[in-house]
Amino acid sequence: MKIVIGGQVEKKDIEKLVKEQDGGITTTVKSDLEAAMAVKSGQADYYIGACHTGGGGALAMAMAMLGGDQCETVSMPGRPPKKEIIDKAVANGKKAFGFTSDHKDTAVPMIIEALKNKQS
């Protein structure tokens, strides 16, 4: 599995969290535009990004490049991530996931678990 990390904040921390979940996942930190293009071109399987609102800077380029139907805002201020929503998004084929940076410790493990479950 190849995951690109975009978004506006804490990219290296998010990459570290992904690796902690599964060291076999290939990760690359890129700008938002480069990350979205990597998924669109097939160079990466999924996009993960964070910002302070969960949808703006985390997913703006992914939404523009991949379309809103491929993106899921996993959390927002005052709305923490929920496993059911993430599982449903992954099952529905979404490829880009955005969340608030303060939810990264919860959101990243949930996203990676859902993606791994889909592959198995």
N, CA, C and O atoms as a DFTB+ gen file, in Angstrom:
480 C
 N C O
     1  1       0.842      -1.176       0.000
     2  2       0.000       0.000       0.000
     3  2       0.885       1.235       0.000
     4  3       1.864       1.304       0.742
     5  1       0.546       2.196      -0.819
     6  2       1.292       3.452      -0.906
     7  2       0.381       4.596      -0.478
     8  3      -0.705       4.781      -1.027
     9  1       0.836       5.356       0.506
    10  2       0.067       6.485       1.028
    11  2       0.899       7.744       0.914
    12  3       2.068       7.774       1.298
    13  1       0.271       8.794       0.374
    14  2       0.914      10.111       0.359
    15  2       0.296      10.953       1.469
    16  3      -0.903      10.884       1.735
    17  1       1.141      11.742       2.101
    18  2       0.682      12.626       3.157
    19  2       0.759      14.045       2.628
    20  3       1.831      14.552       2.297
    21  1      -0.412      14.675       2.558
    22  2      -0.523      16.070       2.129
    23  2      -1.009      16.894       3.305
    24  3      -0.532      16.736       4.429
    25  1      -1.962      17.775       3.036
    26  2      -2.494      18.620       4.102
    27  2      -1.567      19.772       4.415
    28  3      -0.571      19.994       3.728
    29  1      -1.907      20.501       5.459
    30  2      -1.190      21.726       5.789
    31  2      -0.293      21.635       7.018
    32  3       0.645      22.421       7.160
    33  1      -0.572      20.683       7.907
    34  2       0.168      20.662       9.175
    35  2       0.577      19.243       9.563
    36  3      -0.061      18.263       9.176
    37  1       1.643      19.162      10.326
    38  2       2.094      17.938      11.005
    39  2       2.288      16.731      10.087
    40  3       1.995      15.598      10.471
    41  1       2.780      16.976       8.886
    42  2       2.944      15.901       7.904
    43  2       3.903      14.813       8.395
    44  3       3.614      13.625       8.253
    45  1       5.017      15.202       8.957
    46  2       5.996      14.210       9.442
    47  2       5.437      13.397      10.606
    48  3       5.694      12.197      10.702
    49  1       4.678      14.036      11.485
    50  2       4.052      13.311      12.593
    51  2       3.036      12.302      12.064
    52  3       2.941      11.184      12.571
    53  1       2.282      12.700      11.051
    54  2       1.290      11.796      10.459
    55  2       1.997      10.625       9.787
    56  3       1.562       9.480       9.913
    57  1       3.079      10.906       9.078
    58  2       3.834       9.829       8.450
    59  2       4.331       8.838       9.509
    60  3       4.259       7.626       9.307
    61  1       4.827       9.348      10.622
    62  2       5.304       8.492      11.712
    63  2       4.165       7.621      12.253
    64  3       4.364       6.436      12.521
    65  1       2.984       8.202      12.412
    66  2       1.831       7.437      12.898
    67  2       1.441       6.325      11.928
    68  3       1.101       5.221      12.353
    69  1       1.490       6.612      10.627
    70  2       1.187       5.581       9.630
    71  2       2.177       4.438       9.764
    72  3       1.784       3.272       9.789
    73  1       3.453       4.766       9.850
    74  2       4.495       3.743       9.968
    75  2       4.359       2.928      11.250
    76  3       4.660       1.734      11.265
    77  1       3.906       3.569      12.325
    78  2       3.698       2.846      13.576
    79  2       2.576       1.813      13.433
    80  3       2.613       0.761      14.072
    81  1       1.598       2.108      12.607
    82  2       0.480       1.190      12.387
    83  2       0.892       0.005      11.530
    84  3       0.449      -1.122      11.749
    85  1       1.759       0.278      10.536
    86  2       2.195      -0.790       9.634
    87  2       3.455      -0.326       8.923
    88  3       3.402       0.518       8.028
    89  1       4.580      -0.878       9.326
    90  2       5.864      -0.496       8.741
    91  2       6.019      -0.890       7.288
    92  3       6.952      -0.438       6.624
    93  1       5.123      -1.727       6.777
    94  2       5.188      -2.145       5.387
    95  2       4.523      -1.178       4.420
    96  3       4.627      -1.345       3.205
    97  1       3.848      -0.179       4.945
    98  2       3.201       0.816       4.090
    99  2       4.259       1.792       3.593
   100  3       5.059       2.310       4.371
   101  1       4.249       2.032       2.295
   102  2       5.146       3.027       1.714
   103  2       4.511       4.397       1.870
   104  3       3.372       4.608       1.452
   105  1       5.243       5.331       2.470
   106  2       4.714       6.681       2.671
   107  2       5.622       7.702       2.008
   108  3       6.833       7.508       1.896
   109  1       5.015       8.783       1.576
   110  2       5.754       9.913       1.033
   111  2       5.050      11.188       1.460
   112  3       3.827      11.293       1.363
   113  1       5.812      12.142       1.926
   114  2       5.266      13.453       2.283
   115  2       5.434      14.359       1.071
   116  3       6.527      14.485       0.519
   117  1       4.328      14.989       0.664
   118  2       4.344      15.860      -0.508
   119  2       3.517      17.105      -0.251
   120  3       2.805      17.195       0.749
   121  1       3.617      18.061      -1.155
   122  2       2.705      19.200      -1.111
   123  2       1.308      18.677      -1.434
   124  3       1.161      17.574      -1.960
   125  1       0.303      19.453      -1.126
   126  2      -1.077      19.037      -1.391
   127  2      -1.279      18.677      -2.856
   128  3      -1.846      17.632      -3.176
   129  1      -0.818      19.534      -3.728
   130  2      -1.011      19.319      -5.162
   131  2      -0.281      18.056      -5.620
   132  3      -0.853      17.229      -6.329
   133  1       0.973      17.910      -5.218
   134  2       1.743      16.716      -5.600
   135  2       1.115      15.438      -5.043
   136  3       1.088      14.409      -5.717
   137  1       0.616      15.508      -3.821
   138  2       0.003      14.330      -3.200
   139  2      -1.271      13.932      -3.933
   140  3      -1.482      12.753      -4.218
   141  1      -2.112      14.895      -4.237
   142  2      -3.353      14.606      -4.957
   143  2      -3.057      14.071      -6.356
   144  3      -3.736      13.159      -6.828
   145  1      -2.056      14.629      -7.013
   146  2      -1.679      14.157      -8.349
   147  2      -1.124      12.733      -8.288
   148  3      -1.339      11.948      -9.212
   149  1      -0.418      12.394      -7.217
   150  2       0.127      11.043      -7.078
   151  2      -1.000      10.012      -6.999
   152  3      -0.888       8.927      -7.570
   153  1      -2.072      10.343      -6.303
   154  2      -3.211       9.420      -6.230
   155  2      -3.918       9.372      -7.577
   156  3      -4.263       8.295      -8.064
   157  1      -4.131      10.526      -8.171
   158  2      -4.836      10.576      -9.455
   159  2      -4.096       9.793     -10.539
   160  3      -4.727       9.144     -11.374
   161  1      -2.779       9.848     -10.533
   162  2      -1.982       9.179     -11.565
   163  2      -1.701       7.707     -11.241
   164  3      -1.132       6.988     -12.062
   165  1      -2.098       7.263     -10.050
   166  2      -1.865       5.874      -9.673
   167  2      -0.522       5.613      -9.019
   168  3      -0.190       4.462      -8.733
   169  1       0.260       6.661      -8.775
   170  2       1.551       6.494      -8.101
   171  2       1.381       6.206      -6.612
   172  3       2.284       5.669      -5.969
   173  1       0.219       6.566      -6.069
   174  2      -0.102       6.288      -4.671
   175  2      -1.541       5.782      -4.612
   176  3      -2.364       6.097      -5.471
   177  1      -1.818       4.999      -3.589
   178  2      -3.159       4.439      -3.427
   179  2      -4.094       5.365      -2.663
   180  3      -5.281       5.460      -2.977
   181  1      -3.544       6.058      -1.641
   182  2      -4.372       6.871      -0.764
   183  2      -3.661       8.158      -0.373
   184  3      -2.434       8.255      -0.416
   185  1      -4.469       9.143       0.009
   186  2      -4.024      10.463       0.456
   187  2      -4.530      10.663       1.874
   188  3      -5.697      10.397       2.164
   189  1      -3.663      11.127       2.755
   190  2      -4.043      11.481       4.119
   191  2      -3.495      12.870       4.388
   192  3      -2.345      13.164       4.061
   193  1      -4.329      13.737       4.991
   194  2      -3.865      15.081       5.299
   195  2      -4.590      15.682       6.481
   196  3      -5.714      15.297       6.803
   197  1      -3.933      16.628       7.123
   198  2      -4.521      17.312       8.274
   199  2      -4.419      18.821       8.106
   200  3      -3.537      19.344       7.425
   201  1      -5.352      19.490       8.749
   202  2      -5.318      20.948       8.870
   203  2      -6.046      21.295      10.162
   204  3      -6.294      20.415      10.987
   205  1      -6.383      22.541      10.345
   206  2      -7.037      22.936      11.592
   207  2      -8.555      22.802      11.537
   208  3      -9.219      22.899      12.569
   209  1      -9.116      22.580      10.339
   210  2     -10.567      22.435      10.208
   211  2     -10.980      21.037       9.770
   212  3     -12.150      20.678       9.905
   213  1     -10.058      20.244       9.253
   214  2     -10.352      18.888       8.834
   215  2     -10.715      18.727       7.374
   216  3     -10.586      17.633       6.824
   217  1     -11.160      19.775       6.746
   218  2     -11.568      19.669       5.344
   219  2     -10.915      20.686       4.437
   220  3     -10.660      20.389       3.270
   221  1     -10.639      21.863       4.930
   222  2     -10.072      22.931       4.104
   223  2      -8.698      22.585       3.577
   224  3      -8.571      21.984       2.510
   225  1      -7.673      22.958       4.313
   226  2      -6.298      22.708       3.889
   227  2      -5.929      21.242       3.842
   228  3      -4.976      20.863       3.161
   229  1      -6.669      20.414       4.557
   230  2      -6.381      18.979       4.549
   231  2      -6.771      18.343       3.224
   232  3      -6.066      17.462       2.733
   233  1      -7.887      18.777       2.636
   234  2      -8.435      18.082       1.468
   235  2      -8.701      18.950       0.247
   236  3      -9.158      18.426      -0.769
   237  1      -8.441      20.227       0.298
   238  2      -8.820      21.108      -0.808
   239  2      -8.271      20.642      -2.154
   240  3      -9.026      20.549      -3.122
   241  1      -6.999      20.353      -2.234
   242  2      -6.410      19.922      -3.511
   243  2      -6.890      18.528      -3.903
   244  3      -7.108      18.256      -5.083
   245  1      -7.054      17.657      -2.935
   246  2      -7.565      16.314      -3.238
   247  2      -8.977      16.415      -3.809
   248  3      -9.314      15.704      -4.756
   249  1      -9.801      17.289      -3.244
   250  2     -11.158      17.464      -3.762
   251  2     -11.126      18.017      -5.181
   252  3     -11.895      17.589      -6.041
   253  1     -10.239      18.964      -5.415
   254  2     -10.136      19.564      -6.744
   255  2      -9.635      18.558      -7.776
   256  3     -10.126      18.535      -8.905
   257  1      -8.674      17.735      -7.405
   258  2      -8.046      16.810      -8.355
   259  2      -8.788      15.481      -8.483
   260  3      -8.882      14.927      -9.579
   261  1      -9.312      14.969      -7.374
   262  2      -9.929      13.639      -7.371
   263  2     -11.457      13.698      -7.411
   264  3     -12.115      12.740      -7.817
   265  1     -12.004      14.823      -6.988
   266  2     -13.454      14.966      -6.887
   267  2     -13.923      14.680      -5.477
   268  3     -13.342      13.855      -4.772
   269  1     -14.968      15.358      -5.073
   270  2     -15.494      15.219      -3.722
   271  2     -15.948      13.819      -3.385
   272  3     -15.933      13.429      -2.217
   273  1     -16.353      13.051      -4.390
   274  2     -16.820      11.686      -4.139
   275  2     -15.690      10.743      -3.743
   276  3     -15.951       9.628      -3.289
   277  1     -14.439      11.168      -3.906
   278  2     -13.284      10.351      -3.526
   279  2     -12.679      10.782      -2.195
   280  3     -11.678      10.216      -1.757
   281  1     -13.282      11.785      -1.544
   282  2     -12.701      12.383      -0.339
   283  2     -13.651      12.271       0.849
   284  3     -14.872      12.295       0.695
   285  1     -13.066      12.150       2.028
   286  2     -13.855      12.083       3.255
   287  2     -13.207      12.938       4.334
   288  3     -12.028      12.777       4.647
   289  1     -13.996      13.852       4.899
   290  2     -13.554      14.603       6.067
   291  2     -13.834      13.729       7.279
   292  3     -14.987      13.522       7.657
   293  1     -12.788      13.230       7.870
   294  2     -12.882      12.255       8.955
   295  2     -13.193      12.928      10.289
   296  3     -13.885      12.350      11.127
   297  1     -12.688      14.140      10.489
   298  2     -12.976      14.857      11.726
   299  2     -12.930      16.358      11.461
   300  3     -12.331      16.828      10.493
   301  1     -13.576      17.077      12.344
   302  2     -13.604      18.543      12.308
   303  2     -13.533      19.019      13.755
   304  3     -13.681      18.207      14.669
   305  1     -13.312      20.314      13.989
   306  2     -13.309      20.790      15.376
   307  2     -14.633      20.424      16.063
   308  3     -15.712      20.724      15.552
   309  1     -14.533      19.787      17.202
   310  2     -15.718      19.387      17.942
   311  2     -16.388      18.116      17.431
   312  3     -17.374      17.663      18.011
   313  1     -15.863      17.535      16.348
   314  2     -16.418      16.283      15.817
   315  2     -15.270      15.300      15.607
   316  3     -14.650      15.280      14.544
   317  1     -14.989      14.487      16.624
   318  2     -13.872      13.546      16.507
   319  2     -14.165      12.459      15.477
   320  3     -15.317      12.261      15.092
   321  1     -13.132      11.760      15.033
   322  2     -13.333      10.693      14.052
   323  2     -14.161       9.550      14.636
   324  3     -14.093       9.251      15.828
   325  1     -14.943       8.924      13.761
   326  2     -15.759       7.775      14.164
   327  2     -15.442       6.607      13.249
   328  3     -15.434       6.734      12.024
   329  1     -15.181       5.475      13.868
   330  2     -14.812       4.272      13.128
   331  2     -15.837       3.917      12.058
   332  3     -15.461       3.555      10.943
   333  1     -17.118       4.015      12.376
   334  2     -18.162       3.642      11.418
   335  2     -18.098       4.492      10.155
   336  3     -18.269       3.985       9.046
   337  1     -17.852       5.782      10.328
   338  2     -17.785       6.688       9.177
   339  2     -16.570       6.366       8.318
   340  3     -16.661       6.348       7.091
   341  1     -15.441       6.114       8.955
   342  2     -14.217       5.785       8.222
   343  2     -14.375       4.460       7.491
   344  3     -14.027       4.351       6.315
   345  1     -14.900       3.452       8.185
   346  2     -15.109       2.143       7.547
   347  2     -16.017       2.263       6.330
   348  3     -15.747       1.656       5.293
   349  1     -17.083       3.036       6.447
   350  2     -18.019       3.218       5.336
   351  2     -17.350       3.949       4.174
   352  3     -17.549       3.583       3.015
   353  1     -16.559       4.980       4.477
   354  2     -15.862       5.730       3.428
   355  2     -14.903       4.827       2.652
   356  3     -14.853       4.869       1.422
   357  1     -14.150       4.016       3.382
   358  2     -13.204       3.090       2.742
   359  2     -13.966       2.060       1.914
   360  3     -13.586       1.775       0.779
   361  1     -15.031       1.505       2.469
   362  2     -15.839       0.515       1.743
   363  2     -16.432       1.104       0.462
   364  3     -16.614       0.400      -0.531
   365  1     -16.731       2.401       0.498
   366  2     -17.296       3.080      -0.675
   367  2     -16.229       3.549      -1.662
   368  3     -16.547       4.227      -2.639
   369  1     -14.959       3.194      -1.415
   370  2     -13.899       3.483      -2.369
   371  2     -13.252       4.844      -2.271
   372  3     -12.548       5.256      -3.193
   373  1     -13.470       5.553      -1.180
   374  2     -12.833       6.869      -1.037
   375  2     -11.327       6.680      -0.911
   376  3     -10.851       5.698      -0.341
   377  1     -10.586       7.650      -1.460
   378  2      -9.122       7.543      -1.512
   379  2      -8.392       8.638      -0.751
   380  3      -7.183       8.537      -0.540
   381  1      -9.102       9.684      -0.334
   382  2      -8.463      10.805       0.361
   383  2      -9.190      11.072       1.670
   384  3     -10.419      11.114       1.715
   385  1      -8.414      11.253       2.733
   386  2      -8.973      11.399       4.068
   387  2      -8.344      12.595       4.763
   388  3      -7.120      12.702       4.844
   389  1      -9.187      13.495       5.265
   390  2      -8.712      14.681       5.962
   391  2      -9.250      14.727       7.382
   392  3     -10.334      14.215       7.664
   393  1      -8.491      15.340       8.265
   394  2      -8.888      15.422       9.669
   395  2      -8.170      16.591      10.316
   396  3      -7.222      17.143       9.755
   397  1      -8.631      16.962      11.503
   398  2      -7.955      18.027      12.235
   399  2      -6.694      17.457      12.873
   400  3      -6.648      16.295      13.278
   401  1      -5.687      18.296      12.948
   402  2      -4.398      17.825      13.465
   403  2      -4.496      17.332      14.897
   404  3      -3.738      16.445      15.288
   405  1      -5.403      17.879      15.686
   406  2      -5.512      17.427      17.071
   407  2      -6.163      16.046      17.185
   408  3      -6.157      15.449      18.262
   409  1      -6.720      15.540      16.095
   410  2      -7.304      14.194      16.093
   411  2      -6.400      13.162      15.412
   412  3      -6.812      12.017      15.223
   413  1      -5.203      13.541      15.051
   414  2      -4.336      12.638      14.276
   415  2      -4.054      11.323      14.991
   416  3      -3.994      10.272      14.352
   417  1      -3.880      11.370      16.310
   418  2      -3.559      10.151      17.056
   419  2      -4.708       9.146      17.050
   420  3      -4.484       7.952      17.251
   421  1      -5.914       9.607      16.828
   422  2      -7.087       8.735      16.752
   423  2      -7.427       8.416      15.304
   424  3      -7.721       7.269      14.970
   425  1      -7.387       9.432      14.443
   426  2      -7.816       9.273      13.049
   427  2      -6.899       8.348      12.257
   428  3      -7.381       7.467      11.545
   429  1      -5.599       8.532      12.368
   430  2      -4.666       7.747      11.553
   431  2      -4.804       6.240      11.824
   432  3      -4.920       5.472      10.868
   433  1      -4.797       5.788      13.082
   434  2      -4.972       4.346      13.299
   435  2      -6.295       3.810      12.741
   436  3      -6.340       2.703      12.206
   437  1      -7.361       4.588      12.864
   438  2      -8.661       4.147      12.337
   439  2      -8.626       4.032      10.814
   440  3      -9.149       3.074      10.244
   441  1      -8.012       5.003      10.169
   442  2      -7.924       4.991       8.701
   443  2      -7.084       3.801       8.241
   444  3      -7.495       3.057       7.351
   445  1      -5.921       3.622       8.840
   446  2      -5.031       2.533       8.431
   447  2      -5.696       1.184       8.676
   448  3      -5.602       0.295       7.831
   449  1      -6.360       1.012       9.802
   450  2      -7.045      -0.238      10.084
   451  2      -8.110      -0.528       9.013
   452  3      -8.210      -1.650       8.517
   453  1      -8.889       0.478       8.671
   454  2      -9.941       0.297       7.652
   455  2      -9.346      -0.043       6.296
   456  3      -9.869      -0.902       5.587
   457  1      -8.258       0.624       5.929
   458  2      -7.611       0.352       4.641
   459  2      -7.034      -1.065       4.607
   460  3      -7.156      -1.769       3.604
   461  1      -6.411      -1.470       5.700
   462  2      -5.850      -2.831       5.757
   463  2      -6.944      -3.883       5.711
   464  3      -6.783      -4.917       5.063
   465  1      -8.046      -3.635       6.385
   466  2      -9.165      -4.573       6.368
   467  2      -9.749      -4.702       4.967
   468  3     -10.185      -5.785       4.574
   469  1      -9.761      -3.624       4.223
   470  2     -10.283      -3.661       2.862
   471  2      -9.390      -4.527       1.968
   472  3      -9.880      -5.243       1.095
   473  1      -8.092      -4.454       2.192
   474  2      -7.152      -5.206       1.369
   475  2      -7.160      -6.707       1.662
   476  3      -6.836      -7.520       0.796
   477  1      -7.534      -7.061       2.886
   478  2      -7.465      -8.483       3.245
   479  2      -8.725      -9.246       2.883
   480  3      -8.809     -10.449       3.126
